[in-house]
Amino acid sequence: MSDTSQKDTIEFAGDYNLSEIVLHNHEGEGVTSDKKGHDIKKVTHELNIYESIYKNAMTGSIVITDTTNLIGNLPIQGTETLSFTVSTPGTSKTEHIIDASQKSGHPFHVYKLTNKRQMSEGMQMYTLHFGSREFFRNIRTRVSKAYSGRFDQMVASIFGDKKYLDSRKQLNFQKTRNQDKIVIPNLHPFNAINMLCSKSLADDSKSAGYHFYETTKGFHFRSFESLMVTYNLQTRPVKQIFRYVPQNVDDPEVDNKILHDLQSVESYKFINNFHDTAMNTLMGTYGHRVLTHNIFDKSYDIADYDYHKYYNDTKHADGQSKPAVVSTPVDYDNLSVGEYAESRISVQPTTRFLHNEDNGIFGTDVKDDGITEAARISQLNQIVNGTKLQLVVKGQTYIEAGDVIEFQLRGVDHTNKLGNPDPQYAGRYIITRIRHRITSNDYKMILECTKDSVFKSFATQNLKSFPISASKESATFQDINNI
């Protein structure tokens, strides 16, 4: 990776500022013993940073071509720190910079060396793996404490407690509407927070379940629904528009070549889409029956969840009334996918007065436990198993996991001469994973995005019964011995 001076203006899409990559050993120094560490930028072949709404902490890797036996002279043992700062030229805002410098106090920590191999005489290549400080702090500590109050307050306490996660980074949190008394039974901090995520209910909606994750800008504790809408349930603004068009330098209609290339998609593919109805049916996305057993009074309750009945209770990527599967019948009994409650059956123990409070496992009315748990599972599945899109785009340091992007995809119908958007796969997506890939040539991002709806609502007119006509009223039987 060649030297790149700090630039104030962007020269091309994928341009970046990265002055140095400093590796500090366990003594806080480099091979030159100058206490400043060793700049390994010139021997870096590739730098990768990974962030995801499904991961509690950031990780990364750096591929090194070593001609000076760095791993022996430093030496590298797995307790080193790695500091660098990446930015898009022309950006001065802190939130637009990937700051892992010693000055910020948030360098990454090396924990593993893999793929060591001899490339030629006097040259070896290997990969260093690193993670954020919280990644290691989570492994080294455990939480054994009782908490009471709102769930977001519990998370904030674990997050900043010097005995537990002891994070010095910013936590962006969404208040919860429920509160309870919770005993954390000797769990690692991330496991404790994930347990609280499964019980958290958004304070401004009917959304159930939270995500806790780290991006290049800090930590987030927020509901599934808040990825689509703002606090007052308004549509979240799009961070960037992407479109799949040829990158034609000589196109006279392009006024801003750099912006055009930043919004252009180099390649895309759909990893999966919401139409794996078999998996979603089994996982309870559409229909789910939850049997709650109340340990206190030995009673039980049955709650049936119907995807279409509760769909508009929460907000979605493309807006309301645009479900990925419509409510038309799917079999001879004229039932929709959401009306098969026995697709998944769960047994959920619950109790009143566990801590002298008349509530259930969510800190709310015990009678709501079953339907709330079913809704939480369905809302999570709609994100995890929704339409998944992978994009390869030019690097932009201000984009982070959890942002909303718009994918302008044209329909492939040969009659679509006006370039109308694809009715299913165009529209708004949530970025769930980002791989920042930085080489000596450029900076690219591999985005994994998801949506839980369709761009244009499916037609439902005149679909009153199961579309396949039955030739017989019932099954027939024949003894094979009579054949």
Secondary structure, DSSP 8 states (H G I E B T S, - for coil): -------SS--STT--B---EEEE-TTS--TT-SSS-EE-GGGEEEEEEEEETT-SS-EEEEEEEESS-HHHHTT--S--EEEEEEE-TT--SGGGEEEE-TTTT--EEEEEEEEEEEEETTEEEEEEEEE-HHHHHHHH--EEEEEEEEHHHHHHHHHH-TTTT---S-EEE--BS-EEEEEEEEE-HHHHHHHHHTT-BBTTSS-B-EEEEEETTEEEEEESGGGTB-TTS-B---SEEEE-----TT-TT-S-HHHHHHHB-SEEEEEE-TT-HHHHHHTTSSEEEEEEEETTTTEEEEEEEEHHHHGGGS--TT-SS--SS-SS--STT---GGG-GGGSEEEEEE-SSTTS-S--TTSS-GGGHHHHHHHHHHHHHHHHTSEEEEEEEE--TT--TT-EEEEE-B---TT-TT--B-TTT-EEEEEEEEEEEE-SS-EEEEEEEEESS-SS----TT--S-SS--SSSS-----GGG-
